[in-house]
Amino acid sequence: MAAQLRKEAEGMEAHVASMTEMEEKGFWLCDNGHEKADAFLRTSLKPDFKECDDCAKNPGSPVLCDDCLKRRAGRTCLDCKAPTKFIKRDLMTGQEKYESDKQRKEVETMIAEKKKLADQYDTDAKGGEDTAKHFTRQAASSREVADRLQKL
């Protein structure tokens, strides 16, 4: 159980780290929870979208600039066609940053609790092993006494 809890905590830590990185780089999140970490590719643009002058000057670049990303907020998910929103830390409002930080802290608290519970399971298991060793030694001692009495 302790190993399973530690494995879950490590997975959660990895997810928090990847989400932090994704927030810095920017990612798309649809209403159904699908996340696309890759930048918004030009190949998924609708024909009526007009790029800014800088993006139009670099037609070979597969990604759009931040300004074009902000204007292209009506993109749909490639998996489920639900509406998506571009999430990037420096484009977030103060409230969105607060909510993001709050969620991250909640997950970090859960990670700490899982680790603490895993440590408690280890302590309990060690206590159980110590108790078993004690009773094994006591039984061996009782057998030795019984053998000596039998010889007398």
Secondary structure, 3 states (H helix, E strand, C coil): CHHHHHHHHHHHHHHHHHHHHHHHHCEEEECCCCEECCCCEHHHCCCCCCCCHHHHHCCCCCECCHHHHHHCCCCECCCCCCEEEEECHHHCCHHHHHHHHHHHHHHHHHHHHHHHHHHHHHHHHHHHHHHHHHHHHHHHHHHHHHHHHHHC
